[in-house]
């Protein structure tokens, strides 16, 4: 384990969990990399940006016509946004955007950001009272306006919070994808679906592309508490634009890189080249937290008794001049042995998170098969999900699964599909399918 830190950022550390032993002819090396940021040891509490405003936030509120059905939905959205504004720290740059088939800046207007203090928070909440529902839904336009507003700030932490209650019906899927591609790496966005008339894959896709969280708030009355939690999390971020840098030796190949806790997030295709045999994978902004990553590398064959550095994993923070500050570093090793017991043992962390990734996939496949009317296939996949949730101690997911299937034998994955399942139960299970439980180390 190695760690580095400066006074302006949290202290990062990297721990690598793996079985270093490979059999003769073995080439695949798996490791779980635990990255921890300890904001309490970062130094004198100076802003991570090294000057200027530390954070900038844009709140995007769905104001399409469907938000008026029932009327309590729009009222709850206004109250939730007001609660989030109350959670803003003094000095944070912010704006509020009303989203319909077009995007409109509600506060402060003029294509700029306000700076949070008692006066501007009050003005913003007063502006929220004028929000009303009407029009369609084109989320890509909301994101692009948020990007323009956030780009006007020199804040190190740039964040969006997006609320929608419906499907993106007034914009082609390609247009939303283009907006996500344009915004990726420029700001992080948490997305929330309120009620049950929105599309899970749209909301989770937005959060995934922009490295944020996604969740369902089925009852609009719960929005204020959720928005407050999200904003408090954003206010806890200390450093932005951190990348997981992976160096591999000559002849090696990266098979995949994925975040596996607190959620499963595929990062392999997001690689940015950073030098010979070196690539950067985005991780977004960090506060006082810990995350786990699964790294898989294929190395050249070697003889029994040989040892190799299979990968060097670093946390880096890019500088304005193109340089990179190394925040922490860990090593992934490979040792070839003829000891069958040593080379076939599966590291507990690797086994646990391989199961967690399979659990997320089994839930998503099972729900798709259920929607398609394939009862046998859905039962098999959701049964496997129940088995994996039981095995890993994932109690929250087990409870959600029990609202979709009747569990006969959790250990063996024997289930029966429920004949009647509420839309809320199905959408909650799908939305939260990528949440994981951490392995007990």
C-alpha positions in Angstrom: 0.0 0.0 0.0 1.2 3.5 -0.8 -0.3 6.9 -0.2 0.6 10.5 -1.0 -1.1 13.7 -0.3 -0.8 17.5 -0.3 -2.5 20.0 2.0 -5.0 20.9 -0.6 -6.5 17.5 -1.2 -7.6 14.5 0.9 -4.9 11.8 1.6 -5.5 8.9 -0.8 -4.3 5.3 -0.3 -4.4 2.2 -2.5 -4.7 -1.4 -1.3 -4.4 -4.3 -3.7 -6.1 -7.7 -2.9 -5.2 -10.6 -5.2 -3.9 -14.1 -5.4 -0.4 -13.4 -7.0 0.1 -17.1 -7.9 -0.4 -18.4 -11.4 -0.1 -21.9 -12.7 2.4 -22.7 -15.5 0.9 -21.2 -18.7 -1.4 -19.0 -16.7 -1.9 -15.5 -18.0 -4.9 -13.8 -16.4 -4.3 -11.7 -13.3 -7.2 -10.4 -11.3 -7.0 -7.8 -8.5 -9.4 -5.8 -6.4 -8.0 -2.3 -5.8 -9.4 -0.4 -2.8 -9.0 3.3 -3.1 -9.6 5.4 0.1 -9.7 9.2 0.4 -9.3 10.5 3.9 -10.5 14.1 3.9 -9.7 14.4 7.6 -5.9 14.1 6.8 -5.8 16.3 3.8 -4.1 19.2 5.6 -5.3 22.6 6.6 -8.7 22.5 4.9 -7.7 24.6 1.9 -10.0 24.4 -1.1 -9.2 21.6 -3.5 -9.3 24.0 -6.4 -6.3 25.9 -5.0 -8.1 29.1 -5.2 -11.4 30.4 -6.7 -14.7 28.8 -6.0 -14.5 25.2 -4.8 -17.7 23.9 -6.2 -20.4 24.8 -8.8 -23.8 23.1 -8.9 -26.7 23.3 -11.4 -30.1 21.9 -10.3 -32.2 20.7 -13.3 -35.9 20.4 -12.5 -38.4 18.7 -14.8 -41.2 21.2 -15.5 -43.0 19.2 -18.3 -46.7 18.9 -18.3 -46.7 15.5 -16.6 -45.3 17.1 -13.4 -48.8 18.4 -12.8 -50.3 14.9 -12.4 -50.8 14.8 -9.5 -50.3 18.5 -8.6 -48.4 17.4 -5.5 -45.5 16.3 -7.7 -44.6 19.8 -8.9 -45.0 21.1 -5.4 -42.7 18.4 -4.0 -40.1 19.2 -6.7 -40.1 22.9 -5.7 -39.7 22.0 -2.1 -37.0 19.5 -2.8 -35.0 22.0 -4.9 -35.4 24.6 -2.1 -34.1 22.0 0.4 -31.1 21.4 -1.8 -30.4 25.1 -2.1 -30.5 25.4 1.7 -27.8 22.7 1.8 -25.4 24.8 -0.3 -22.3 26.1 1.4 -21.6 29.8 1.3 -19.4 30.5 -1.7 -20.6 27.7 -3.9 -21.6 28.8 -7.4 -25.1 27.6 -8.4 -28.0 27.9 -10.8 -31.5 26.4 -11.2 -32.7 25.2 -14.6 -36.3 24.4 -15.6 -36.4 21.6 -18.0 -39.2 20.9 -20.6 -38.7 20.4 -24.4 -36.2 23.2 -23.9 -34.1 24.4 -21.1 -34.5 27.7 -19.3 -32.4 29.2 -16.5 -34.7 30.1 -13.6 -32.1 31.6 -11.3 -30.0 33.7 -11.5 -30.6 34.1 -15.3 -28.4 35.8 -17.8 -26.3 32.8 -18.5 -24.4 33.0 -15.3 -24.0 31.4 -11.8 -24.9 32.9 -8.5 -22.7 32.6 -5.4 -24.5 31.0 -2.5 -25.1 33.2 0.6 -28.2 34.0 2.6 -29.4 36.5 0.1 -29.0 34.4 -3.1 -30.4 31.3 -1.4 -33.5 33.3 -0.6 -33.8 34.8 -4.1 -33.4 31.4 -5.6 -36.2 29.9 -3.5 -38.4 32.8 -4.3 -37.8 32.1 -8.0 -38.8 28.5 -7.5 -42.3 29.5 -6.4 -42.9 30.7 -10.0 -42.2 27.3 -11.5 -45.2 25.6 -13.2 -45.7 22.5 -15.3 -46.2 22.6 -19.1 -44.4 21.4 -22.2 -42.5 18.3 -23.2 -39.2 16.5 -22.2 -35.8 16.9 -23.9 -33.2 16.1 -21.3 -30.3 16.7 -23.6 -31.1 20.4 -23.8 -31.1 20.5 -19.9 -27.7 18.9 -19.7 -26.2 21.2 -22.4 -27.4 24.3 -20.6 -26.0 23.0 -17.3 -22.7 22.4 -19.1 -22.6 26.0 -20.4 -23.3 27.4 -17.0 -20.8 25.2 -15.2 -18.1 25.9 -17.7 -18.3 29.6 -16.7 -16.9 28.7 -13.3 -13.3 27.8 -12.4 -14.6 25.4 -9.6 -12.7 22.1 -9.3 -16.0 20.3 -8.4 -18.7 20.8 -11.1 -21.9 18.9 -10.4 -25.5 18.6 -11.8 -28.5 17.2 -10.0 -31.3 16.2 -12.4 -34.9 15.3 -11.6 -37.4 13.9 -14.1 -40.8 12.2 -14.0 -41.2 11.0 -17.5 -39.6 9.6 -20.7 -37.4 11.7 -23.0 -40.1 11.8 -25.6 -39.3 15.1 -27.3 -35.8 14.3 -28.3 -34.3 11.4 -30.4 -32.2 8.9 -28.4 -29.2 9.9 -30.5 -29.6 13.5 -29.5 -29.5 12.6 -25.8 -26.5 10.3 -26.4 -24.7 13.2 -28.2 -25.4 15.5 -25.2 -24.0 12.9 -22.8 -20.9 12.5 -24.9 -20.4 16.2 -25.0 -20.8 16.6 -21.2 -18.9 13.5 -20.1 -15.8 14.5 -18.2 -17.0 18.1 -17.8 -19.3 17.6 -14.9 -20.8 14.9 -12.7 -24.6 14.4 -12.6 -26.8 12.6 -10.1 -30.2 11.7 -11.7 -33.5 11.0 -9.9 -36.7 9.6 -11.3 -39.8 10.6 -9.4 -43.0 8.5 -9.6 -43.1 5.5 -11.9 -43.7 6.9 -15.4 -40.0 7.4 -16.4 -37.6 5.1 -18.2 -35.1 3.4 -15.9 -32.5 2.9 -18.6 -32.6 6.6 -19.5 -32.1 7.8 -15.9 -29.4 5.2 -15.0 -27.7 5.9 -18.4 -27.5 9.6 -17.6 -25.9 8.9 -14.2 -23.6 6.3 -15.6 -22.3 8.4 -18.5 -21.7 11.4 -16.1 -20.3 9.3 -13.2 -23.1 10.1 -10.9 -25.7 8.2 -8.9 -29.2 7.2 -10.0 -32.2 6.4 -7.9 -36.0 6.2 -7.8 -38.1 8.4 -5.5 -41.5 6.7 -6.0 -43.3 8.9 -3.6 -42.8 12.7 -4.4 -43.1 13.4 -0.6 -39.6 11.8 -0.3 -37.9 14.2 -2.7 -36.8 16.9 -0.2 -35.0 14.4 2.0 -33.3 12.7 -1.1 -32.2 16.0 -2.6 -30.8 17.2 0.7 -28.8 13.9 1.0 -27.5 14.3 -2.6 -26.5 18.0 -2.0 -24.8 17.1 1.3 -22.8 14.5 -0.6 -21.8 17.0 -3.3 -20.7 19.5 -0.6 -18.5 16.8 0.9 -16.4 16.5 -2.3 -12.9 17.8 -1.9 -11.1 17.1 -5.2 -12.4 16.6 -8.8 -11.2 15.0 -12.0 -9.3 12.1 -10.4 -8.3 9.2 -12.7 -7.3 5.6 -12.1 -4.0 5.3 -14.1 -3.0 1.8 -15.2 0.5 0.9 -16.4 1.1 -2.6 -17.8 4.4 -4.2 -19.0 5.4 -5.0 -22.6 3.2 -7.8 -24.0 0.5 -7.4 -21.4 -3.2 -6.5 -22.2 -5.9 -4.9 -20.1 -8.9 -7.2 -20.1 -11.2 -4.8 -18.1 -11.4 -2.2 -15.5 -14.6 -1.7 -13.5 -15.8 0.0 -10.3 -17.4 -2.7 -8.1 -18.3 -0.7 -5.0 -20.3 1.1 -4.0 -21.9 0.4 -7.4 -20.9 -1.6 -10.5 -19.7 0.7 -13.2 -17.9 -0.4 -16.4 -14.9 1.8 -17.1 -13.0 -0.2 -19.7 -14.3 1.7 -22.7 -13.6 5.1 -21.0 -9.8 4.7 -21.2 -7.8 7.7 -22.2 -4.2 7.0 -23.3 -1.7 8.6 -21.0 1.7 7.4 -22.3 3.3 4.1 -23.4 1.3 1.1 -22.1 -0.5 3.5 -19.8 -4.2 4.5 -19.7 -6.4 6.7 -17.5 -9.9 5.7 -16.3 -12.1 8.5 -14.9 -13.4 8.2 -11.3 -14.9 11.7 -10.9 -14.8 13.7 -7.7 -13.9 12.5 -4.2 -14.7 13.4 -0.7 -14.2 11.3 2.5 -14.9 7.9 1.0 -13.7 4.5 -0.2 -14.3 2.7 -3.5 -13.3 -0.7 -4.9 -12.2 -1.5 -8.5 -11.7 -4.8 -10.3 -8.7 -4.8 -12.6 -8.0 -7.8 -14.9 -4.8 -8.0 -17.0 -3.5 -10.7 -19.3 0.3 -11.0 -19.0 2.8 -12.9 -21.2 3.5 -16.5 -20.3 6.4 -17.2 -18.0 8.2 -20.2 -16.4 7.6 -21.5 -12.9 9.6 -19.5 -10.4 9.4 -16.3 -12.4 7.8 -13.1 -11.0 6.4 -10.1 -12.9 4.9 -6.7 -12.1 1.6 -7.2 -13.9 0.3 -3.7 -13.4 1.0 -0.4 -11.6 -2.2 1.3 -10.4 -2.1 5.0 -9.5 -4.6 7.6 -8.6 -3.7 10.8 -10.5 -4.9 14.3 -10.6 -4.2 16.1 -13.9 -2.6 19.5 -13.7 -3.4 22.5 -15.9 0.0 22.2 -17.6 -0.6 18.6 -18.7 1.3 17.1 -15.8 -0.2 14.7 -13.3 0.0 14.6 -9.5 0.2 11.1 -8.2 -2.1 10.8 -5.2 -1.5 7.1 -4.4 -0.2 3.9 -5.9 -0.4 0.1 -5.7 1.2 -2.8 -7.4 -0.4 -5.9 -9.0 2.0 -8.9 -9.2 2.2 -12.3 -10.9 4.2 -15.2 -9.6 4.3 -18.5 -11.5 4.2 -21.7 -9.4 3.7 -25.4 -9.7 1.9 -25.5 -6.3 -1.7 -26.4 -7.5 -3.3 -25.3 -4.3 -1.7 -21.9 -4.3 -2.4 -21.2 -8.0 -6.0 -22.3 -8.0 -7.1 -20.4 -4.8 -9.5 -17.5 -5.6 -8.9 -14.4 -3.6 -12.0 -13.7 -1.4 -12.3 -10.1 -2.6 -12.1 -11.1 -6.3 -14.7 -13.9 -5.7 -17.0 -11.5 -3.9 -17.1 -8.8 -6.5 -17.3 -11.2 -9.4 -20.5 -12.4 -7.7 -21.7 -8.8 -7.2 -21.2 -8.0 -10.9 -23.1 -11.2 -11.9 -25.9 -10.3 -9.4 -26.4 -6.9 -11.2 -26.4 -8.6 -14.6 -28.8 -11.4 -13.4 -31.4 -8.9 -12.1 -31.3 -6.8 -15.3 -31.5 -9.9 -17.6 -34.3 -11.4 -15.5 -36.4 -8.3 -15.6 -35.9 -8.0 -19.4 -37.0 -11.6 -19.9 -40.0 -11.0 -17.6 -41.1 -8.0 -19.7 -40.6 -10.1 -22.9 -42.9 -12.8 -21.5 -40.1 -15.4 -21.1 -41.3 -16.9 -17.7 -38.8 -19.7 -17.7 -35.8 -17.5 -18.5 -36.9 -14.8 -16.1 -37.4 -17.3 -13.3 -33.9 -18.8 -13.9 -32.1 -15.5 -13.9 -34.0 -14.0 -11.0 -33.5 -17.2 -9.1 -29.8 -16.9 -9.6 -29.9 -13.3 -8.4 -31.7 -14.5 -5.2 -28.9 -17.1 -4.7 -26.1 -14.5 -5.2 -27.8 -12.0 -2.9 -28.2 -14.6 -0.2 -24.6 -15.8 -0.6 -23.1 -12.3 -0.4 -25.3 -11.0 2.4 -26.9 -8.4 0.2 -30.0 -7.9 2.4 -31.3 -4.8 0.6 -31.3 -6.4 -2.8 -32.8 -9.6 -1.3 -35.7 -7.6 0.0 -36.3 -5.9 -3.3 -36.1 -9.3 -5.1 -38.7 -10.7 -2.7 -41.2 -8.1 -4.0 -40.8 -9.6 -7.5 -40.5 -13.3 -6.8 -41.6 -15.7 -4.2 -38.5 -17.3 -2.7 -38.7 -21.0 -2.1 -35.1 -21.8 -1.4 -32.7 -18.8 -1.4 -29.5 -20.9 -1.1 -30.3 -22.9 -4.2 -32.0 -20.0 -6.1 -35.4 -21.7 -6.3 -38.1 -19.0 -6.9 -41.5 -18.5 -8.5 -42.4 -15.3 -10.3 -45.1 -13.3 -8.6 -48.2 -13.0 -10.8 -48.7 -9.4 -9.7 -45.8 -7.0 -9.3 -46.1 -3.3 -8.7 -44.4 -0.9 -11.1 -42.6 0.7 -8.2 -41.2 -2.6 -7.0 -39.9 -3.6 -10.5 -38.4 -0.1 -11.2 -36.8 0.1 -7.8 -35.1 -3.3 -8.2 -33.9 -2.4 -11.7 -32.6 1.1 -10.7 -30.7 -0.2 -7.6 -29.5 -3.4 -9.3 -25.9 -2.1 -9.6 -25.6 -1.2 -5.9 -23.2 -3.6 -4.1 -22.2 -4.6 -0.6 -18.6 -4.5 0.3 -16.6 -7.6 1.1 -15.7 -8.1 4.8 -12.0 -7.8 4.7 
